[in-house]
């Protein structure tokens, strides 16, 4: 995700309502999020769909890594040789 530029990426929700197409086009072309404010406070974040999907994929990968690290710490591991033996046995390699 591209770094946020507060001068162009933070917009009041009233400006978004008035210029939704232009704000969405900026978000799609820059791949940067747009932060909408209401009464001077952040209220919502708009993300390009591909950026959002990438974030979801990254979160899933990080969760898998955390599970793997927990399994390693708990000694729930199988050696490479054992995996190779199991594969040979299963698929008659």
N, C-alpha and C positions, 0 to 999 in steps of 0.2 A: 504494500500500500504506500502510495506517495505521501510525503510529509505534508501535514496540514499547513495552510497559509492563512492565518487569521484575517489578513486584510481582504481576502477574497472568498474564503471558505466559511466564514461565520456570517449568517444572514438572519435578520428578523423574520419571523413567520409571516408577517404582513407583506414583506417584500417577496417572499416565496409565493404567497397566494397571488400576488399581482404579476409575477414573472416566472411561473412554475416551469414552463418549457425552457426558458433560458437557463435557469438554475440546474435543471436536469441535464441539459446539454453540456454545461460546464462540468458537472459531476462525471458524466460519461466520458468526456474527452480528456479530462485531467486524471481520472481514476482516483481523485482525492475525495474524501468525505466532505459533505456540507453539513455544518452544524447550524440548526435553526434555534433561534432564541425567542423567548416570549417574556415580556416584561423585564428584559435585560439579563435573563438567566437562560442557560442552555435548556432546551426542551426536547430536542430530537436530533438524531444523526441520520443523514441520508447516505447510503452507500450504493455504488454501482453493483449490479447483481454479480458480475464476475469477481469483483473484489470480495463481496460477501461470501460467495461460495468458496473462494480461496481461504478465507479466514476459517470457515467451518471445516475445511479439509485439514488445515493446520492444527486446529484444536483437536480434531479426531486423532491425528498423528501423535500429538503431544500426550494425549490420554493413553494411547497404546504404549508409548515409551514409558510412561509412569507405571503402568501395569507390569510391563516387562522388567523394569528396575525393581519393583516390589517382589516379583517372582524370583529374580536373581538373588536378592537379599534373603529371601526365605529358603533358598537352596533348591528351588523348583526348576532345575536345569537338566538338560540332557546333552551329553557330549556329542561332538560332531561325529565321532566314530560310531556311537550308538544310533544316531539318526541315519547314518549311511547304512548300517546293518539292517535297520528296520525297513528302509526303502528297498534294499536288495531282497529281503525276505518277502515283502508285500508284493513287489512287482517282478519278482524273479529276474533281477538284473545280474 
